[in-house]
Amino acid sequence: MKQQDPYAALRYKEFNWFLLVRFAMVFAWSMQFIVIEWQVYSLTKNPLSLGIIGLMEVIPAVSMALFAGHIVDQKEKRNLLFTCIAGFSVISLGLFLLTWPRMVAGFSEHSVLYAIYALVFLGGFVRAFLGPTIFSLMALVVPKKVYPNAATWSSSVWQMGAVLGPALAGFSIHLIGVHWSMCLIVGFAVTALLALTQISKKPILNPKIGEPVMQSLKEGVKFVFNTKAILGAITLDMVAVLFGGAVALLPVFAQDILKVGPQGFGVLRAAPAVGACITMLISAYVPLNKNAGMKLLVAIFGFGASIIVFGLSTWFWISVGALFFSGVFDGISMVIRQTILQLKTPDHMRGRVASVNSMFVGSSNELGAFESGLTAKLMGTVTAVVFGGSMTLLIVTATGLFSPSFRRLDLRKDLEEHSS
């Protein structure tokens, strides 16, 4: 068997610009979420307010997801991504102004809080289009034979942004404050816009341009539910993120339980992404295509167990270690899921499939944040985290027992078909 080239996708110039765009956007978005989490909890001292941040973003993201997928499949991807990033930049600029003490001096804390929620809500609309557009554009800047390698590098860059964004958020809050931290976020959004100009416009591969919206949406949903590998992968990941959303409560752990301040908060927030990034860089050399279904089940089980350890820990470095290993297992899950999606999705349906995926997985980040905030309010922070991790273990065990076809899922045949 021919040795896999771990740098195959990186040999395409536009893919490298694509990686820069994705890194800058993930960095900016994850940093912004952390800065806003810190600001909102500082204003309210209520863990439920952290859940409301997630809810404000997930409502428009879910309600617009399928329609966004239809639009993405009908439109040119590079220009559509440019519009998404420009929209994010405007929202970030608004948050920059809302965190300027001189600008909001005449307003009550509740007015500022509601304005922040409103901008986060608008960001949910942008996000509904951003994910499917990026997923679809990636398939147009590299040939099919390197899709798995491109998915690995793309996921790794996503995690690098998720590592550095939260880490810098914690340190920048400490060093320069919330307001100027938001200024950095605007700068990274502008960087993404400039990098995107280096990618040329791409052809629209959908043969059904002008297809009625409802017919298009029905076709996309039907494809996902009929493709068991895709449905199983995104469902499992949704469960893990929904019930394992401990990261939404990190401001509570950092300020009230571990008492480590904004610097420790940055370390805690970055720990899972560090673990995931290391895992995905290794996976560029050690492919996960063999026995992919069983590996995904084991990875999500390990993720749930790590979340339980984190919830029970009262020692900072044990908590960091538990979050690190949750990231290791999450990294394995992400690489396998992205490879399944890239290999099993036809070009003309990428936008719609990515939108369904965002409804299952992407939106579950915010639903998980709301679930964590609500359960923390009802049963206490520690109990809420342990409950979430336990539910993850229960569901992934049930899936493994009652879905033998998913346990046997192997992607090597699909990879050979795309490489031929």
C-alpha positions in Angstrom: 0.0 0.0 0.0 1.3 3.4 -0.9 2.6 5.5 2.0 0.4 8.5 2.8 2.0 11.9 2.3 1.3 13.8 5.5 1.7 17.2 3.7 -0.3 16.4 0.6 -2.9 19.1 1.0 -0.3 21.7 2.0 1.3 21.4 -1.5 -1.7 23.4 -2.9 -1.2 27.2 -2.5 -4.8 28.2 -2.1 -5.3 25.6 0.6 -2.6 27.3 2.7 -4.5 30.6 2.3 -7.7 28.8 3.2 -6.0 27.5 6.4 -5.0 31.1 7.3 -8.5 32.3 6.8 -9.9 29.5 9.0 -7.3 30.0 11.7 -8.0 33.7 11.9 -11.7 33.2 12.1 -11.6 30.4 14.7 -9.1 32.4 16.7 -11.3 35.5 16.6 -14.6 33.8 17.3 -13.3 31.6 20.2 -11.4 34.6 21.7 -14.6 36.7 21.4 -16.7 34.1 23.1 -14.3 33.9 26.0 -14.0 37.6 26.4 -17.8 38.0 26.3 -18.3 35.1 28.8 -15.9 36.9 31.2 -17.6 40.2 30.8 -21.1 38.9 31.2 -20.3 36.8 34.3 -18.5 39.8 35.8 -21.6 41.9 35.3 -24.1 39.3 36.6 -22.3 36.7 38.8 -24.9 34.3 37.6 -24.0 31.0 35.9 -27.3 31.0 34.0 -26.2 34.2 32.2 -23.4 32.1 30.6 -26.0 29.7 29.3 -28.0 32.6 27.9 -25.0 33.6 25.8 -25.1 30.2 24.1 -28.9 30.3 23.7 -28.8 33.7 22.1 -26.4 32.4 19.4 -28.0 29.0 18.9 -31.5 30.2 18.2 -30.7 32.0 14.9 -28.0 29.4 14.0 -30.5 26.5 14.2 -33.5 28.3 12.7 -31.4 29.5 9.7 -29.2 26.4 9.3 -31.1 24.5 6.6 -31.9 27.7 4.6 -28.2 28.7 4.8 -27.2 25.3 3.4 -29.5 25.8 0.4 -28.0 29.3 -0.2 -24.4 28.0 0.1 -25.1 25.3 -2.5 -26.6 27.9 -4.9 -23.9 30.6 -4.5 -20.2 31.1 -5.3 -18.4 30.1 -2.1 -15.5 32.6 -1.9 -17.6 35.7 -2.1 -20.2 34.3 0.3 -17.4 33.6 2.8 -16.2 37.2 2.4 -19.7 38.4 3.3 -19.8 36.2 6.4 -16.5 37.5 7.7 -17.4 41.1 7.0 -20.6 40.5 9.0 -18.6 39.1 11.9 -16.3 42.1 11.8 -19.2 44.5 12.2 -20.5 42.6 15.2 -17.1 42.5 16.8 -16.7 46.2 16.3 -20.1 46.6 18.1 -18.9 44.5 21.0 -15.7 46.6 21.1 -17.8 49.7 21.6 -20.0 48.1 24.2 -17.0 47.2 26.3 -15.6 50.7 26.2 -16.3 52.3 29.6 -16.5 55.8 28.2 -18.9 54.7 25.5 -21.4 53.0 27.9 -20.9 55.4 30.9 -24.5 56.7 30.6 -26.1 53.3 30.3 -27.2 50.8 33.1 -25.5 47.4 33.4 -28.7 45.7 32.2 -28.8 47.8 29.1 -25.2 46.9 28.2 -26.0 43.2 29.0 -29.0 43.2 26.7 -27.0 44.9 23.9 -24.3 42.2 24.2 -27.0 39.5 24.0 -28.4 41.2 20.9 -25.1 41.3 19.1 -24.4 37.6 20.0 -27.9 36.9 18.5 -26.9 38.6 15.3 -23.7 36.6 15.3 -25.8 33.4 15.2 -27.1 34.3 11.8 -23.6 34.8 10.5 -22.5 31.5 11.9 -25.4 29.7 10.2 -23.7 30.6 6.9 -20.1 30.5 7.9 -19.7 26.8 8.7 -21.3 25.4 5.6 -19.4 27.9 3.4 -16.0 27.0 4.8 -16.8 23.3 4.5 -17.9 23.7 0.9 -14.9 25.9 -0.1 -12.3 23.5 1.3 -13.5 20.9 -1.2 -12.9 23.3 -4.0 -9.3 24.2 -3.2 -7.9 20.7 -3.1 -8.5 17.6 -5.3 -10.6 14.7 -4.0 -7.7 12.4 -3.5 -6.3 14.6 -0.6 -9.7 15.2 1.1 -8.8 13.1 4.2 -5.4 14.9 4.6 -7.0 18.3 4.0 -9.7 17.5 6.6 -7.0 16.6 9.1 -5.0 19.9 8.5 -8.2 21.9 8.5 -9.3 20.4 11.8 -5.8 20.9 13.3 -5.9 24.6 12.3 -9.3 24.9 13.8 -8.0 23.5 17.1 -4.9 25.8 16.9 -7.2 28.8 16.7 -9.3 27.3 19.6 -6.1 26.9 21.6 -4.6 30.3 21.1 -7.8 32.3 21.1 -9.0 31.3 24.6 -5.5 31.4 26.0 -4.8 34.9 24.6 -8.3 35.9 25.8 -7.4 35.0 29.4 -4.0 36.7 29.3 -5.2 39.8 27.4 -8.1 40.4 29.8 -5.5 40.4 32.6 -3.0 42.6 30.7 -5.0 45.0 28.6 -8.6 44.5 29.8 -11.8 43.4 28.0 -12.1 46.5 25.7 -8.7 46.2 24.1 -9.0 42.5 23.9 -12.0 43.0 21.6 -9.9 45.3 19.5 -7.5 42.4 18.9 -10.5 40.3 17.7 -11.5 42.9 15.1 -7.9 42.8 13.9 -8.0 39.1 13.3 -11.3 39.3 11.4 -9.7 41.9 9.1 -6.7 39.5 8.6 -9.1 36.8 7.5 -10.7 39.1 5.0 -7.3 40.0 3.5 -6.2 36.4 3.3 -9.4 35.4 1.5 -8.6 37.8 -1.4 -5.8 35.4 -2.3 -8.3 32.6 -3.1 -9.9 32.8 -6.6 -13.7 32.5 -7.2 -14.8 29.0 -7.6 -17.3 27.3 -9.9 -20.8 26.4 -8.6 -21.0 22.6 -8.9 -24.7 22.3 -8.1 -26.6 21.2 -11.3 -29.9 22.3 -9.8 -29.4 26.1 -9.7 -32.8 27.7 -9.0 -34.2 24.6 -7.4 -37.2 25.4 -5.1 -36.1 25.9 -1.5 -38.3 23.3 0.1 -37.3 20.6 -2.4 -33.6 21.4 -1.9 -33.9 21.3 1.9 -35.8 18.0 1.8 -33.2 16.5 -0.4 -30.4 17.5 1.9 -32.1 16.2 5.1 -33.1 13.0 3.4 -29.5 12.4 2.2 -28.1 12.8 5.8 -30.7 10.5 7.4 -30.2 7.8 4.7 -26.4 7.9 5.0 -26.0 6.0 8.3 -22.3 6.7 8.7 -22.9 10.5 8.5 -26.0 10.3 10.8 -24.2 8.2 13.4 -21.1 10.3 13.5 -22.8 13.7 13.9 -25.3 12.3 16.4 -22.6 10.9 18.7 -20.7 14.1 18.5 -23.8 16.1 19.3 -24.4 14.0 22.4 -20.8 14.5 23.6 -20.9 18.3 23.1 -24.4 18.7 24.5 -23.8 16.9 27.7 -20.1 17.5 28.0 -20.3 21.3 27.8 -18.2 21.9 30.9 -16.2 24.6 29.2 -19.3 26.9 29.4 -18.9 26.8 33.2 -15.1 27.5 33.3 -15.6 31.1 34.4 -17.4 29.7 37.5 -14.6 27.2 38.1 -11.9 29.8 37.6 -13.4 32.5 39.8 -15.3 30.6 42.5 -14.0 27.0 42.8 -10.4 26.8 41.7 -9.9 30.6 42.4 -7.2 31.0 39.7 -8.2 34.4 38.1 -8.2 35.3 34.4 -4.7 33.8 33.8 -5.8 30.4 35.1 -9.0 30.7 33.2 -7.1 31.1 30.0 -5.1 27.9 30.8 -8.2 26.0 31.6 -10.0 27.2 28.5 -7.0 26.3 26.3 -6.2 22.9 27.8 -8.8 20.8 25.8 -7.8 22.5 22.5 -4.1 21.8 23.2 -4.9 18.1 23.6 -7.1 18.1 20.4 -4.5 19.9 18.4 -1.7 17.5 19.3 -3.9 14.6 18.5 -4.9 15.9 15.1 -1.3 16.8 14.1 -0.3 13.2 15.0 -3.2 11.9 12.9 -1.7 13.5 9.8 1.0 10.8 10.1 -1.2 8.0 11.6 -4.5 7.9 9.7 -7.6 6.9 11.7 -9.5 5.4 8.7 -9.2 1.8 9.9 -12.0 0.7 12.3 -13.2 4.3 12.3 -16.5 3.5 14.0 -15.0 1.8 17.0 -12.4 4.5 17.4 -15.1 7.1 17.4 -17.0 5.3 20.1 -13.9 4.9 22.3 -13.0 8.5 21.8 -16.3 9.9 22.9 -16.4 7.5 25.9 -13.0 8.8 26.9 -14.2 12.4 26.5 -17.1 11.8 28.9 -14.8 10.2 31.5 -12.5 13.1 31.3 -15.3 15.6 31.9 -16.3 13.7 35.0 -12.8 13.8 36.4 -12.7 17.6 35.7 -16.0 18.1 37.5 -14.8 16.3 40.6 -11.4 17.9 40.8 -10.5 20.7 43.2 -6.8 20.8 42.2 -6.0 23.2 39.4 -3.5 21.0 37.6 -5.7 17.9 37.8 -8.4 20.0 36.3 -6.1 21.1 33.5 -5.0 17.5 32.9 -8.6 16.3 32.7 -9.5 19.0 30.2 -6.3 18.2 28.2 -7.4 14.6 27.8 -11.0 15.6 27.0 -9.3 17.5 24.1 -7.3 14.5 23.0 -10.4 12.4 22.7 -12.3 15.2 21.1 -9.6 15.6 18.5 -9.9 12.0 17.5 -13.6 12.4 17.2 -13.3 15.5 15.1 -10.9 14.0 12.6 -13.0 10.9 12.1 -16.2 12.9 11.7 -14.7 15.4 9.2 -13.2 12.6 7.2 -16.6 10.8 7.1 -18.3 14.0 5.9 -15.8 14.8 3.2 -15.6 11.3 1.8 -19.4 10.5 1.8 -20.9 13.9 0.8 -21.4 14.7 -3.0 -20.0 18.1 -4.1 -23.4 19.5 -5.0 -24.8 18.8 -1.5 -21.9 20.0 0.7 -23.6 23.2 1.9 -26.8 21.4 3.0 -25.0 18.5 4.6 -22.7 20.9 6.5 -25.8 22.8 7.6 -27.5 19.7 9.0 -24.2 18.9 10.7 -24.1 22.4 12.2 -27.6 21.9 13.6 -26.5 18.6 15.2 -23.0 19.5 16.4 -22.2 23.2 16.0 -25.4 24.3 17.7 -25.0 21.7 20.4 -22.1 23.8 21.7 -24.5 26.6 22.6 -27.3 24.2 23.7 -24.6 22.5 25.8 -23.7 25.8 27.3 -27.4 26.5 28.1 -27.8 23.0 29.5 -24.7 23.4 31.7 -25.8 26.8 32.9 -29.3 25.7 33.7 -28.3 22.5 35.5 -25.6 24.4 37.4 -28.3 26.8 38.6 -30.6 23.9 39.6 -28.2 21.3 41.0 -24.9 23.1 41.5 -21.9 23.6 39.2 -19.9 20.4 40.1 -23.0 18.1 40.0 -24.0 19.6 36.6 -20.6 18.8 35.1 -20.6 15.2 36.5 -24.2 14.7 35.3 -23.2 15.8 31.8 -20.2 13.5 31.6 -22.2 10.5 32.9 -24.9 11.1 30.3 -22.3 11.0 27.6 -20.9 7.7 28.9 -24.4 6.2 29.0 -25.4 7.2 25.5 -22.2 6.2 23.8 -22.3 2.8 25.5 -25.9 2.3 24.4 -24.9 3.2 20.8 -22.0 0.8 20.8 -24.2 -2.0 22.1 -27.2 -1.5 19.8 -25.5 -0.3 16.5 -23.2 -3.1 15.4 -23.0 -1.6 11.8 -21.5 1.6 13.2 -19.0 -0.3 15.3 -17.8 -2.0 12.0 -17.5 1.3 10.1 -14.2 1.4 8.1 -13.2 4.2 5.8 -10.3 2.6 3.9 -12.5 1.5 1.0 -14.0 5.1 0.6 -10.5 6.5 0.6 -9.3 4.1 -2.1 -12.3 5.1 -4.3 -11.4 8.8 -4.0 -7.7 8.2 -4.6 -8.3 6.1 -7.8 
